[in-house]
């Protein structure tokens, strides 16, 4: 896809059924996004539980959630793209 530099971030691992730490992982992901330059874009590949914790959205399988970082460090959902399975 040649989308730029790839980083593996443990904070994007699933924390479903107690396999991780929801609060810590969500905070680490938001902090990493906040540290990006204002004009940058990031593509995150993660799990439903992480997406819901970050955005409050319950995505469908394969759905793309588009969001932007607000000044208060939270994410605002600006779009949703459904991809047929």
Phi, psi and omega in degrees: 000338180049056182263008181112194184294136178261132175232137173265123182241113179304334180294345178267359174293152180295142173246019179301141176056038175074018181278000180199199182235101185307309185296314181294313182296319179295315179298317179297320179293315178297321178296319179296319179292321179296331182282349180288150175302149185304327184267010183270163176232149180226143174247116180254135175245118186207200187249161181306316183298323179291316180299316180296318179295323182282327189236343186082002181263139174259098184284155171280164179301125178081359182288143177260128176254125179258129182216162175230151180280129177269165180300335181274005177087007176259169179255138175250125178286127180245353178187163177219136180235117179272129177251124180296137180292000000 
